[in-house]
Protein backbone atom coordinates (compact mmCIF):
# COMPACT_ATOMS: atom_id res chain seq x y z
CA UNK A 1 0.00 0.00 0.00
CA UNK A 2 2.79 2.38 0.93
CA UNK A 3 4.67 1.55 -2.27
CA UNK A 4 1.60 2.43 -4.34
CA UNK A 5 1.26 5.75 -2.54
CA UNK A 6 4.94 6.50 -3.13
CA UNK A 7 4.57 5.74 -6.84
CA UNK A 8 1.49 7.98 -7.00
CA UNK A 9 3.73 10.88 -5.85
CA UNK A 10 6.69 9.84 -8.00
CA UNK A 11 8.07 12.60 -10.23
CA UNK A 12 8.78 12.00 -13.90
CA UNK A 13 12.49 12.22 -13.13
CA UNK A 14 12.12 9.64 -10.34
CA UNK A 15 10.29 7.28 -12.69
CA UNK A 16 13.18 7.39 -15.19
CA UNK A 17 15.60 6.79 -12.33
CA UNK A 18 13.58 3.80 -11.11
CA UNK A 19 13.12 2.14 -14.50
CA UNK A 20 16.38 3.03 -16.26
CA UNK A 21 19.14 4.73 -14.29
CA UNK A 22 19.03 2.75 -11.03
CA UNK A 23 18.94 -0.60 -12.88
CA UNK A 24 21.97 0.50 -14.94
CA UNK A 25 23.77 1.51 -11.75
CA UNK A 26 22.79 -1.88 -10.36
CA UNK A 27 24.72 -3.66 -13.12
CA UNK A 28 27.77 -1.50 -12.43
CA UNK A 29 27.51 1.66 -14.56
CA UNK A 30 29.57 4.48 -13.05
CA UNK A 31 31.44 7.65 -13.94
CA UNK A 32 35.21 7.59 -14.45
CA UNK A 33 37.36 8.14 -11.37
CA UNK A 34 37.71 11.82 -10.58
CA UNK A 35 34.26 12.80 -11.89
CA UNK A 36 32.74 15.31 -9.48
CA UNK A 37 29.78 13.70 -7.66
CA UNK A 38 27.53 16.74 -8.14
CA UNK A 39 28.45 16.97 -11.82
CA UNK A 40 27.63 13.28 -12.31
CA UNK A 41 24.29 13.71 -10.55
CA UNK A 42 23.45 16.74 -12.71
CA UNK A 43 24.25 14.80 -15.88
CA UNK A 44 21.96 11.94 -14.84
CA UNK A 45 19.23 14.38 -13.75
CA UNK A 46 19.41 16.12 -17.14
CA UNK A 47 19.18 12.74 -18.87
CA UNK A 48 16.22 11.70 -16.70
CA UNK A 49 14.42 14.95 -17.49
CA UNK A 50 15.04 14.50 -21.21
CA UNK A 51 13.74 10.92 -21.22
CA UNK A 52 10.73 11.62 -19.00
CA UNK A 53 8.41 11.63 -22.03
CA UNK A 54 8.94 7.87 -22.49
CA UNK A 55 6.43 5.35 -21.17
CA UNK A 56 7.38 2.63 -18.68
CA UNK A 57 7.60 -0.17 -21.24
CA UNK A 58 9.93 1.80 -23.50
CA UNK A 59 12.12 2.86 -20.57
CA UNK A 60 12.53 -0.86 -19.80
CA UNK A 61 13.36 -1.52 -23.45
CA UNK A 62 15.92 1.29 -23.34
CA UNK A 63 17.49 -0.30 -20.26
CA UNK A 64 17.90 -3.57 -22.17
CA UNK A 65 19.44 -1.74 -25.12
CA UNK A 66 21.81 0.37 -22.99
CA UNK A 67 23.06 -2.37 -20.66
CA UNK A 68 25.60 -3.45 -23.29
CA UNK A 69 26.64 0.10 -24.27
CA UNK A 70 28.96 0.89 -21.37
CA UNK A 71 32.06 2.85 -22.30
CA UNK A 72 35.67 2.49 -21.19
CA UNK A 73 37.92 -0.55 -21.20
CA UNK A 74 35.70 -2.45 -18.74
CA UNK A 75 32.54 -1.19 -20.52
CA UNK A 76 31.15 0.05 -17.20
CA UNK A 77 31.26 3.85 -17.65
CA UNK A 78 28.00 5.64 -18.40
CA UNK A 79 27.35 5.88 -22.15
CA UNK A 80 27.21 9.36 -23.68
CA UNK A 81 24.09 11.49 -23.49
CA UNK A 82 23.82 11.26 -27.30
CA UNK A 83 23.84 7.45 -27.18
CA UNK A 84 20.88 7.44 -24.76
CA UNK A 85 18.96 10.00 -26.82
CA UNK A 86 19.57 8.19 -30.12
CA UNK A 87 18.33 4.83 -28.82
CA UNK A 88 15.44 6.50 -26.97
CA UNK A 89 14.35 8.03 -30.27
CA UNK A 90 14.25 4.55 -31.79
CA UNK A 91 12.36 3.03 -28.84
CA UNK A 92 9.90 5.93 -28.62
CA UNK A 93 10.38 9.05 -30.72
CA UNK A 94 10.03 12.24 -28.71
CA UNK A 95 6.80 14.05 -29.64
CA UNK A 96 7.66 17.02 -31.82
CA UNK A 97 5.10 19.14 -29.99
CA UNK A 98 7.46 18.96 -27.01
CA UNK A 99 10.08 20.70 -29.14
CA UNK A 100 8.20 23.27 -31.24
CA UNK A 101 11.42 25.12 -32.07
CA UNK A 102 12.84 22.00 -33.68
CA UNK A 103 10.02 21.69 -36.21
CA UNK A 104 10.10 25.37 -37.19
CA UNK A 105 13.93 25.42 -37.39
CA UNK A 106 14.15 22.44 -39.73
CA UNK A 107 11.16 23.65 -41.71
CA UNK A 108 12.93 26.95 -42.39
CA UNK A 109 15.86 27.94 -44.61
CA UNK A 110 18.17 26.78 -41.81
CA UNK A 111 16.96 23.19 -42.24
CA UNK A 112 17.35 23.33 -46.01
CA UNK A 113 20.89 24.69 -45.59
CA UNK A 114 21.75 21.91 -43.12
CA UNK A 115 20.48 19.34 -45.64
CA UNK A 116 22.38 20.89 -48.56
CA UNK A 117 25.62 21.15 -46.55
CA UNK A 118 25.48 17.62 -45.11
CA UNK A 119 24.88 18.73 -41.51
CA UNK A 120 21.26 17.64 -41.22
CA UNK A 121 21.61 14.65 -38.89
CA UNK A 122 24.16 16.25 -36.58
CA UNK A 123 22.11 19.45 -36.31
CA UNK A 124 19.07 17.32 -35.51
CA UNK A 125 21.07 15.50 -32.82
CA UNK A 126 22.28 18.83 -31.44
CA UNK A 127 18.64 19.91 -31.12
CA UNK A 128 17.70 16.66 -29.39
CA UNK A 129 20.53 17.10 -26.93
CA UNK A 130 20.44 20.87 -26.31
CA UNK A 131 16.86 21.73 -27.35
CA UNK A 132 18.20 24.56 -29.49
CA UNK A 133 20.26 25.07 -32.64
CA UNK A 134 24.03 25.59 -32.57
CA UNK A 135 24.30 29.29 -31.78
CA UNK A 136 27.88 30.40 -32.32
CA UNK A 137 30.82 29.65 -34.63
CA UNK A 138 32.33 27.19 -32.13
CA UNK A 139 29.11 25.16 -31.86
CA UNK A 140 28.57 25.25 -35.64
CA UNK A 141 32.15 23.98 -36.13
CA UNK A 142 31.49 21.12 -33.67
CA UNK A 143 28.36 20.15 -35.64
CA UNK A 144 30.20 20.38 -38.98
CA UNK A 145 33.09 18.22 -37.68
CA UNK A 146 30.68 15.63 -36.30
CA UNK A 147 28.77 15.65 -39.59
CA UNK A 148 31.94 14.99 -41.59
CA UNK A 149 32.98 12.11 -39.33
CA UNK A 150 29.46 10.63 -39.34
CA UNK A 151 29.17 10.80 -43.13
CA UNK A 152 32.50 8.99 -43.51
CA UNK A 153 31.35 6.30 -41.11
CA UNK A 154 27.99 5.95 -42.86
CA UNK A 155 29.69 5.59 -46.27
CA UNK A 156 32.13 3.00 -44.91
CA UNK A 157 29.41 0.94 -43.20
CA UNK A 158 27.04 1.06 -46.17
CA UNK A 159 29.86 -0.04 -48.47
CA UNK A 160 30.66 -2.98 -46.18
CA UNK A 161 26.99 -3.95 -46.07
CA UNK A 162 26.65 -3.65 -49.86
CA UNK A 163 29.67 -5.93 -50.27
CA UNK A 164 28.19 -8.34 -47.68
CA UNK A 165 31.24 -7.94 -45.45
CA UNK A 166 30.89 -8.44 -41.69
CA UNK A 167 29.72 -5.39 -39.73
CA UNK A 168 29.92 -5.21 -35.95
CA UNK A 169 26.53 -5.24 -34.17
CA UNK A 170 27.31 -1.92 -32.46
CA UNK A 171 28.06 -0.35 -35.85
CA UNK A 172 24.80 -1.71 -37.26
CA UNK A 173 22.91 -0.16 -34.33
CA UNK A 174 24.75 3.12 -34.81
CA UNK A 175 23.83 3.15 -38.52
CA UNK A 176 20.21 2.31 -37.70
CA UNK A 177 20.06 5.22 -35.22
CA UNK A 178 21.69 7.54 -37.77
CA UNK A 179 19.19 6.55 -40.45
CA UNK A 180 16.27 7.03 -38.05
CA UNK A 181 17.47 10.55 -37.22
CA UNK A 182 18.07 11.29 -40.89
CA UNK A 183 14.52 10.20 -41.80
CA UNK A 184 13.00 12.29 -38.98
CA UNK A 185 15.02 15.39 -39.89
CA UNK A 186 14.28 15.06 -43.62
CA UNK A 187 10.57 14.79 -42.81
CA UNK A 188 10.74 18.07 -40.87
CA UNK A 189 12.44 19.77 -43.82
CA UNK A 190 9.88 18.29 -46.23
CA UNK A 191 6.96 19.49 -44.07
CA UNK A 192 8.46 22.97 -43.89
CA UNK A 193 8.83 23.10 -47.67
CA UNK A 194 5.28 21.87 -48.16
CA UNK A 195 3.92 24.53 -45.80
CA UNK A 196 5.94 27.18 -47.62
CA UNK A 197 4.47 26.10 -50.96
CA UNK A 198 0.93 26.22 -49.55
CA UNK A 199 1.55 29.68 -48.09
C-alpha positions as CSV (number, residue, x, y, z in Angstrom):
1,X,0.0,0.0,0.0
2,X,2.8,2.4,0.9
3,X,4.7,1.6,-2.3
4,X,1.6,2.4,-4.3
5,X,1.3,5.8,-2.5
6,X,4.9,6.5,-3.1
7,X,4.6,5.7,-6.8
8,X,1.5,8.0,-7.0
9,X,3.7,10.9,-5.9
10,X,6.7,9.8,-8.0
11,X,8.1,12.6,-10.2
12,X,8.8,12.0,-13.9
13,X,12.5,12.2,-13.1
14,X,12.1,9.6,-10.3
15,X,10.3,7.3,-12.7
16,X,13.2,7.4,-15.2
17,X,15.6,6.8,-12.3
18,X,13.6,3.8,-11.1
19,X,13.1,2.1,-14.5
20,X,16.4,3.0,-16.3
21,X,19.1,4.7,-14.3
22,X,19.0,2.7,-11.0
23,X,18.9,-0.6,-12.9
24,X,22.0,0.5,-14.9
25,X,23.8,1.5,-11.8
26,X,22.8,-1.9,-10.4
27,X,24.7,-3.7,-13.1
28,X,27.8,-1.5,-12.4
29,X,27.5,1.7,-14.6
30,X,29.6,4.5,-13.1
31,X,31.4,7.6,-13.9
32,X,35.2,7.6,-14.4
33,X,37.4,8.1,-11.4
34,X,37.7,11.8,-10.6
35,X,34.3,12.8,-11.9
36,X,32.7,15.3,-9.5
37,X,29.8,13.7,-7.7
38,X,27.5,16.7,-8.1
39,X,28.5,17.0,-11.8
40,X,27.6,13.3,-12.3
41,X,24.3,13.7,-10.6
42,X,23.5,16.7,-12.7
43,X,24.3,14.8,-15.9
44,X,22.0,11.9,-14.8
45,X,19.2,14.4,-13.8
46,X,19.4,16.1,-17.1
47,X,19.2,12.7,-18.9
48,X,16.2,11.7,-16.7
49,X,14.4,14.9,-17.5
50,X,15.0,14.5,-21.2
51,X,13.7,10.9,-21.2
52,X,10.7,11.6,-19.0
53,X,8.4,11.6,-22.0
54,X,8.9,7.9,-22.5
55,X,6.4,5.4,-21.2
56,X,7.4,2.6,-18.7
57,X,7.6,-0.2,-21.2
58,X,9.9,1.8,-23.5
59,X,12.1,2.9,-20.6
60,X,12.5,-0.9,-19.8
61,X,13.4,-1.5,-23.5
62,X,15.9,1.3,-23.3
63,X,17.5,-0.3,-20.3
64,X,17.9,-3.6,-22.2
65,X,19.4,-1.7,-25.1
66,X,21.8,0.4,-23.0
67,X,23.1,-2.4,-20.7
68,X,25.6,-3.5,-23.3
69,X,26.6,0.1,-24.3
70,X,29.0,0.9,-21.4
71,X,32.1,2.8,-22.3
72,X,35.7,2.5,-21.2
73,X,37.9,-0.6,-21.2
74,X,35.7,-2.5,-18.7
75,X,32.5,-1.2,-20.5
76,X,31.1,0.0,-17.2
77,X,31.3,3.8,-17.7
78,X,28.0,5.6,-18.4
79,X,27.3,5.9,-22.1
80,X,27.2,9.4,-23.7
81,X,24.1,11.5,-23.5
82,X,23.8,11.3,-27.3
83,X,23.8,7.4,-27.2
84,X,20.9,7.4,-24.8
85,X,19.0,10.0,-26.8
86,X,19.6,8.2,-30.1
87,X,18.3,4.8,-28.8
88,X,15.4,6.5,-27.0
89,X,14.3,8.0,-30.3
90,X,14.2,4.5,-31.8
91,X,12.4,3.0,-28.8
92,X,9.9,5.9,-28.6
93,X,10.4,9.1,-30.7
94,X,10.0,12.2,-28.7
95,X,6.8,14.0,-29.6
96,X,7.7,17.0,-31.8
97,X,5.1,19.1,-30.0
98,X,7.5,19.0,-27.0
99,X,10.1,20.7,-29.1
100,X,8.2,23.3,-31.2
101,X,11.4,25.1,-32.1
102,X,12.8,22.0,-33.7
103,X,10.0,21.7,-36.2
104,X,10.1,25.4,-37.2
105,X,13.9,25.4,-37.4
106,X,14.2,22.4,-39.7
107,X,11.2,23.7,-41.7
108,X,12.9,27.0,-42.4
109,X,15.9,27.9,-44.6
110,X,18.2,26.8,-41.8
111,X,17.0,23.2,-42.2
112,X,17.3,23.3,-46.0
113,X,20.9,24.7,-45.6
114,X,21.8,21.9,-43.1
115,X,20.5,19.3,-45.6
116,X,22.4,20.9,-48.6
117,X,25.6,21.1,-46.5
118,X,25.5,17.6,-45.1
119,X,24.9,18.7,-41.5
120,X,21.3,17.6,-41.2
121,X,21.6,14.6,-38.9
122,X,24.2,16.3,-36.6
123,X,22.1,19.5,-36.3
124,X,19.1,17.3,-35.5
125,X,21.1,15.5,-32.8
126,X,22.3,18.8,-31.4
127,X,18.6,19.9,-31.1
128,X,17.7,16.7,-29.4
129,X,20.5,17.1,-26.9
130,X,20.4,20.9,-26.3
131,X,16.9,21.7,-27.3
132,X,18.2,24.6,-29.5
133,X,20.3,25.1,-32.6
134,X,24.0,25.6,-32.6
135,X,24.3,29.3,-31.8
136,X,27.9,30.4,-32.3
137,X,30.8,29.6,-34.6
138,X,32.3,27.2,-32.1
139,X,29.1,25.2,-31.9
140,X,28.6,25.2,-35.6
141,X,32.1,24.0,-36.1
142,X,31.5,21.1,-33.7
143,X,28.4,20.2,-35.6
144,X,30.2,20.4,-39.0
145,X,33.1,18.2,-37.7
146,X,30.7,15.6,-36.3
147,X,28.8,15.6,-39.6
148,X,31.9,15.0,-41.6
149,X,33.0,12.1,-39.3
150,X,29.5,10.6,-39.3
151,X,29.2,10.8,-43.1
152,X,32.5,9.0,-43.5
153,X,31.4,6.3,-41.1
154,X,28.0,5.9,-42.9
155,X,29.7,5.6,-46.3
156,X,32.1,3.0,-44.9
157,X,29.4,0.9,-43.2
158,X,27.0,1.1,-46.2
159,X,29.9,0.0,-48.5
160,X,30.7,-3.0,-46.2
161,X,27.0,-3.9,-46.1
162,X,26.7,-3.6,-49.9
163,X,29.7,-5.9,-50.3
164,X,28.2,-8.3,-47.7
165,X,31.2,-7.9,-45.5
166,X,30.9,-8.4,-41.7
167,X,29.7,-5.4,-39.7
168,X,29.9,-5.2,-36.0
169,X,26.5,-5.2,-34.2
170,X,27.3,-1.9,-32.5
171,X,28.1,-0.3,-35.8
172,X,24.8,-1.7,-37.3
173,X,22.9,-0.2,-34.3
174,X,24.8,3.1,-34.8
175,X,23.8,3.1,-38.5
176,X,20.2,2.3,-37.7
177,X,20.1,5.2,-35.2
178,X,21.7,7.5,-37.8
179,X,19.2,6.6,-40.5
180,X,16.3,7.0,-38.1
181,X,17.5,10.5,-37.2
182,X,18.1,11.3,-40.9
183,X,14.5,10.2,-41.8
184,X,13.0,12.3,-39.0
185,X,15.0,15.4,-39.9
186,X,14.3,15.1,-43.6
187,X,10.6,14.8,-42.8
188,X,10.7,18.1,-40.9
189,X,12.4,19.8,-43.8
190,X,9.9,18.3,-46.2
191,X,7.0,19.5,-44.1
192,X,8.5,23.0,-43.9
193,X,8.8,23.1,-47.7
194,X,5.3,21.9,-48.2
195,X,3.9,24.5,-45.8
196,X,5.9,27.2,-47.6
197,X,4.5,26.1,-51.0
198,X,0.9,26.2,-49.5
199,X,1.6,29.7,-48.1
